[in-house]
Amino acid sequence: MENLSEFEANQKDLIHILHKIQAEYGYIPSQALSSISKHLKISESEIFGVLTFYKAFSLKPRGKHLVTICTGTACHVRGAPMILDELKRQLSIEPGETTEDDLFTLETVNCVGACALGPIVISDGDYHGQMNTREVNKLIKKIKKEIKE
């Protein structure tokens, strides 16, 4: 784990520390909680509260490709549940899970703030608006093809 000494022993640095660790490992390993707790002199439960509040952080390793679907109201009424069902079928996982080969993690979010483009699927940070099940199929095939190359 990165050396925490570059950060002041101040709780205001917690988010920055968590981002740095997640960038290094792809998630927040459980042993990091103890190190951060000692460095910032705050309880592990306080850190855990921050970790579970923000969707950006994960306590479990994520797949190489993160696929996120917006399930907010605008996306929901435009078909997000059907898109989610297709993603679950294509990847054989539920939201919050990672495929056995560690290639894909599927997540849902309540809103991404792009309601006019809904339903929205985000793959590795790229927004794909006005999705339908046919487009989901193309997207997953495209990612799998890129993996093989």
C-alpha positions, -999 to +999 in steps of 0.1 A: +000+000+000+011+035-008+029+054+021+003+075+039+029+099+052+024+121+022-010+129+037-014+150+068-028+132+098-061+151+093-095+136+087-101+161+058-076+139+038-097+108+041-113+110+007-080+117-010-064+087+007-092+064-002-091+076-039-053+070-040-056+035-025-085+026-048-065+038-078-036+016-067-056-016-060-089-011-079-107-014-045-101-007-008-085-037+008-096-044+044-061-040+058-061-004+045-088+005+070-064-002+099-036+018+084-058+047+076-074+046+110-039+047+127-027+075+104-057+098+107-065+088+143-101+080+135-121+048+140-123+022+113-161+024+116-159+061+106-138+051+075-163+023+067-191+048+069-175+070+042-167+039+021-202+027+021-217+062+016-199+069-017-205+046-047-171+055-061-155+032-035-155-006-034-145-030-007-144-059-031-121-062-062-139-051-093-136-066-127-114-052-154-144-035-170-170-017-149-205-016-164-229+008-146-266+014-154-286+043-142-318+033-125-330+068-117-366+079-125-360+092-160-340+061-170-364+038-152-394+050-172-374+048-204-366+011-200-337+008-175-352-023-159-352-041-193-316-030-199-305-042-165-322-076-171-303-079-204-270-069-187-276-095-160-284-121-187-254-113-208-229-112-179-246-139-158-242-117-126-263-095-104-256-059-097-227-056-072-211-088-085-181-095-107-179-123-133-159-154-124-132-144-149-129-110-132-136-092-165-169-075-156-184-058-126-221-047-129-233-018-108-264+003-106-266+040-096-296+061-088-288+090-112-259+101-134-274+135-142-279+128-179-316+123-178-323+135-213-301+106-227-317+079-206-315+050-203-278+053-197-252+026-195-216+036-185-188+013-195-154+021-182-164+058-179-179+060-214-216+071-214-239+053-238-273+070-240-307+059-252-298+023-247-319-006-256-314-044-253-300-046-289-274-019-281-265-036-248-257-068-268-235-048-292-217-031-263-209-063-245-197-080-277-175-050-285-159-050-250-153-088-252-138-084-287-114-057-274-104-080-245-093-107-270-072-083-291 
